Amino acid sequence: MLRLTLPGRSAPLTSYADIASALSAVGAAIWPLDLGTATGMPALLAKPHLDRAEANRVLAHFLMPRRRLLEILAAAGRAPHVAEGGALETLDTTHDVPYPELYQVEPGTDYSRFDRFHVNVAEDGAAVDEFMQVLHGSGVRLMQRLPTGGDLLLELGCSDAATGWLLAYDGGLQHIGSFTACPPGSKILMQIIGPPRWIMRYEDGG
């Protein structure tokens, strides 16, 4: 499932090519993601919950090295906020959450901290670069404020067990990356790179 709603358009975009082109205007990029059918990874991802060993297996398979992350940013048409990408292991000091992080959506989990417009920046103003891999499930929503006014809304989920999504976007732009509508069992891997320590600075006045 892939759908992009833009201000001023009466109908959302559903074509991958059209969505990829529209996202490029805000330095974001999206690609289909092979979930590793030959390795049995989809069956593992379909489990309602992964124990630590299983989660580590998923991380070992999907975590991207520095060179790949920089390639993705180049394909998105922008340079990393920190030279050479900065730190690959970072800390959201607002919520004391280290990254990379494999989110496993559990019943009743509160992800409302993501549901307000915010930027992710260090105290000196250096922003992060964010990479999201949707590995299982649906209901993921990315909203981003547009420099021309209004917000875009990207909705995505896995349409089958073999294919997910890889999304890269600028954590220094006002955005919402919401998991609130994801059903239990959904799994999303986040890599957030740049300054080693950063804050989630809310921009909505709430």
Sequence and secondary structure as in RCSB ss.txt:
>XXXX:A:sequence
MLRLTLPGRSAPLTSYADIASALSAVGAAIWPLDLGTATGMPALLAKPHLDRAEANRVLAHFLMPRRRLLEILAA
AGRAPHVAEGGALETLDTTHDVPYPELYQVEPGTDYSRFDRFHVNVAEDGAAVDEFMQVLHGSGVRLMQRLPTGG
DLLLELGCSDAATGWLLAYDGGLQHIGSFTACPPGSKILMQIIGPPRWIMRYEDGG
>XXXX:A:secstr
 EEEE TT SS B  HHHHHHHHGGGT EEEEEE  GGGTHHHHHTSS   HHHHHHHHHHH   HHHHHHHHHH
TT   SSGGG BSSEEETTTTEEESEEEE  TT   GGGSS EEEE TTS B EEEEEEEE S EEEEEE TTSS
EEEEEE  SBTTEEEEEEEETTS EEEE TT  TT EEEEEEEBSSEEEEEE S  
